[in-house]
Amino acid sequence: MALINWTELSKKYKGLWVALKSDEKTVVASGKNAVKVYDEARKKGVKIPILYKVPTVSGIFVGQFR
């Protein structure tokens, strides 16, 4: 699986919920309320949107998850 850079997503949607397509790159909806974001994505034809709460503060991580 290739790495996905969410740097621009993090800047643009800081503190908001985003609904992504299955490619994990395409934002189809965003907002402060997760349920509304999910419903909006479903209305746009995304069967199973990926919901992600973009942090307000970004941190640096060096290492590996196991």
Residue frames as a rotation matrix with the C-alpha (Angstrom) as fourth column:
MET 1
0.582 0.813 0.000 0.00
0.813 -0.582 0.000 0.00
0.000 0.000 -1.000 0.00
ALA 2
-0.246 -0.659 0.710 1.34
0.629 -0.667 -0.401 3.41
0.738 0.348 0.579 -0.96
LEU 3
-0.542 -0.010 -0.841 1.66
0.743 -0.474 -0.473 6.19
-0.394 -0.880 0.264 1.58
ILE 4
0.243 0.680 0.692 -0.85
0.804 -0.540 0.248 9.01
0.542 0.496 -0.678 1.34
ASN 5
-0.819 -0.558 -0.132 0.19
0.554 -0.710 -0.434 12.57
0.149 -0.429 0.891 2.14
TRP 6
0.253 0.966 -0.048 -2.61
0.912 -0.221 0.347 14.36
0.324 -0.132 -0.937 3.98
THR 7
-0.630 -0.585 -0.511 -0.60
0.728 -0.674 -0.126 17.55
-0.270 -0.451 0.850 4.59
GLU 8
-0.917 0.309 0.253 -2.82
-0.113 -0.808 0.578 19.76
0.383 0.502 0.776 2.42
LEU 9
-0.015 0.940 -0.340 -5.97
0.350 0.323 0.879 18.07
0.937 -0.106 -0.333 3.73
SER 10
-0.031 -0.074 -0.997 -4.82
0.996 0.075 -0.037 18.81
0.078 -0.994 0.072 7.28
LYS 11
-0.907 -0.350 -0.236 -4.23
0.364 -0.931 -0.020 22.48
-0.213 -0.104 0.972 6.51
LYS 12
-0.769 0.619 0.161 -7.50
-0.207 -0.479 0.853 23.02
0.605 0.622 0.496 4.65
TYR 13
0.190 0.938 -0.290 -9.82
-0.078 0.309 0.948 21.06
0.979 -0.158 0.132 6.98
LYS 14
-0.786 -0.608 -0.110 -8.17
0.079 0.078 -0.994 21.62
0.613 -0.790 -0.014 10.39
GLY 15
-0.895 0.384 0.225 -10.60
-0.306 -0.163 -0.938 20.77
-0.324 -0.909 0.264 13.20
LEU 16
-0.027 0.930 -0.365 -13.33
-0.986 -0.084 -0.141 19.49
-0.162 0.357 0.920 10.87
TRP 17
0.027 0.149 0.989 -14.77
0.013 0.989 -0.149 16.12
-1.000 0.017 0.024 10.01
VAL 18
-0.320 -0.098 -0.942 -14.11
-0.919 -0.212 0.334 15.01
-0.232 0.972 -0.022 6.44
ALA 19
0.542 0.460 0.703 -15.70
-0.142 0.875 -0.463 12.23
-0.828 0.151 0.540 4.42
LEU 20
-0.375 -0.778 -0.504 -13.34
-0.763 -0.050 0.645 10.56
-0.527 0.626 -0.575 1.99
LYS 21
0.631 0.432 -0.645 -13.90
-0.735 0.600 -0.317 8.22
0.250 0.674 0.696 -0.94
SER 22
0.956 -0.204 0.211 -12.32
0.101 0.904 0.415 4.77
-0.276 -0.375 0.885 -0.77
ASP 23
0.513 -0.821 0.252 -9.16
0.457 0.012 -0.889 6.12
0.727 0.571 0.381 -2.45
GLU 24
0.435 -0.232 -0.870 -8.53
0.873 -0.127 0.471 7.93
-0.219 -0.964 0.147 0.88
LYS 25
-0.711 -0.703 0.020 -7.64
0.673 -0.672 0.308 11.12
-0.203 0.233 0.951 -1.04
THR 26
-0.651 0.514 0.559 -10.87
0.231 -0.567 0.791 12.56
0.723 0.644 0.250 -2.38
VAL 27
-0.870 0.394 -0.296 -12.85
0.188 -0.288 -0.939 14.69
-0.455 -0.873 0.177 0.09
VAL 28
-0.593 0.732 0.336 -16.57
0.569 0.086 0.818 14.56
0.570 0.676 -0.467 -0.71
ALA 29
0.567 0.757 0.326 -17.91
0.239 -0.529 0.814 16.43
0.789 -0.384 -0.481 2.34
SER 30
-0.596 -0.730 -0.334 -16.66
0.572 -0.094 -0.815 18.32
0.564 -0.677 0.473 5.38
GLY 31
0.197 0.656 0.728 -18.04
-0.210 -0.697 0.685 20.08
0.958 -0.288 0.000 8.43
LYS 32
-0.509 -0.382 0.772 -18.23
-0.769 -0.202 -0.606 20.26
0.387 -0.902 -0.191 12.22
ASN 33
0.147 0.680 0.718 -20.90
-0.832 0.477 -0.282 17.55
-0.535 -0.556 0.636 12.62
ALA 34
-0.791 -0.576 0.205 -19.87
-0.413 0.751 0.516 13.97
-0.451 0.323 -0.832 11.76
VAL 35
-0.270 0.772 0.576 -23.42
0.478 0.627 -0.616 12.76
-0.836 0.109 -0.538 11.13
LYS 36
0.653 0.515 -0.556 -24.16
-0.152 -0.630 -0.762 15.60
-0.742 0.582 -0.333 8.70
VAL 37
-0.146 -0.800 -0.582 -20.85
-0.899 -0.139 0.416 15.02
-0.414 0.583 -0.699 6.89
TYR 38
-0.796 -0.104 0.596 -21.62
-0.004 0.986 0.167 11.30
-0.605 0.131 -0.785 6.60
ASP 39
0.143 0.958 0.250 -25.14
0.466 0.157 -0.870 11.96
-0.873 0.241 -0.424 5.32
GLU 40
0.518 -0.011 -0.855 -23.88
-0.569 -0.751 -0.335 14.49
-0.639 0.660 -0.396 2.77
ALA 41
-0.577 -0.795 -0.190 -21.32
-0.715 0.378 0.588 12.00
-0.396 0.475 -0.786 1.45
ARG 42
-0.589 0.447 0.674 -24.02
0.372 0.890 -0.264 9.32
-0.717 0.095 -0.690 1.15
LYS 43
0.495 0.819 -0.291 -26.25
0.144 -0.407 -0.902 11.75
-0.857 0.405 -0.320 -0.78
LYS 44
0.255 -0.507 -0.823 -23.34
-0.870 -0.492 0.033 12.30
-0.422 0.708 -0.567 -3.18
GLY 45
0.737 0.206 -0.643 -23.28
-0.564 0.712 -0.418 8.58
0.372 0.671 0.641 -3.94
VAL 46
-0.440 -0.895 -0.070 -20.48
-0.647 0.371 -0.666 7.36
0.622 -0.248 -0.742 -1.68
LYS 47
0.351 0.670 -0.655 -21.78
-0.076 0.717 0.693 4.06
0.933 -0.193 0.303 -0.26
ILE 48
0.725 -0.203 -0.658 -19.32
0.685 0.316 0.657 3.77
0.075 -0.927 0.368 2.62
PRO 49
0.607 -0.515 0.606 -17.54
-0.178 -0.831 -0.527 7.08
0.775 0.212 -0.596 3.24
ILE 50
-0.041 -0.707 -0.706 -14.40
0.870 0.322 -0.373 7.13
0.491 -0.630 0.602 5.37
LEU 51
0.856 0.349 0.382 -14.87
0.113 -0.846 0.521 9.63
0.505 -0.402 -0.764 8.20
TYR 52
-0.075 -0.933 -0.351 -11.84
0.906 0.083 -0.416 11.34
0.417 -0.349 0.839 9.66
LYS 53
0.931 0.267 -0.248 -11.60
0.355 -0.813 0.461 14.11
-0.078 -0.517 -0.852 12.26
VAL 54
0.275 -0.858 0.433 -8.72
0.467 -0.275 -0.840 16.34
0.841 0.433 0.325 11.20
PRO 55
0.142 -0.273 -0.952 -6.69
0.983 -0.072 0.168 17.35
-0.114 -0.959 0.258 14.26
THR 56
0.978 0.179 0.105 -6.35
0.185 -0.981 -0.051 21.03
0.094 0.070 -0.993 15.13
VAL 57
0.434 -0.899 0.059 -2.70
-0.799 -0.354 0.487 20.51
-0.416 -0.259 -0.872 16.03
SER 58
0.840 -0.211 -0.500 -0.37
-0.183 0.757 -0.627 18.42
0.511 0.618 0.597 13.94
GLY 59
0.627 -0.646 0.436 2.43
-0.480 0.120 0.869 16.48
-0.614 -0.754 -0.235 15.53
ILE 60
0.093 -0.698 -0.710 5.57
-0.921 0.211 -0.328 14.85
0.379 0.684 -0.623 14.29
PHE 61
0.762 0.113 0.638 5.90
-0.386 0.870 0.307 11.09
-0.520 -0.480 0.707 14.43
VAL 62
0.006 -0.797 -0.604 9.11
-0.932 0.215 -0.293 9.26
0.363 0.565 -0.741 13.70
GLY 63
-0.602 -0.238 0.762 9.06
-0.574 0.792 -0.207 5.50
-0.554 -0.563 -0.614 13.86
GLN 64
-0.689 0.340 -0.640 6.92
-0.385 0.577 0.721 2.59
0.614 0.743 -0.267 12.91
PHE 65
0.085 0.780 0.620 3.61
-0.983 0.168 -0.076 1.16
-0.163 -0.603 0.781 14.09
ARG 66
-0.855 -0.346 -0.387 3.58
-0.409 0.908 0.092 -2.57
0.320 0.237 -0.917 14.70
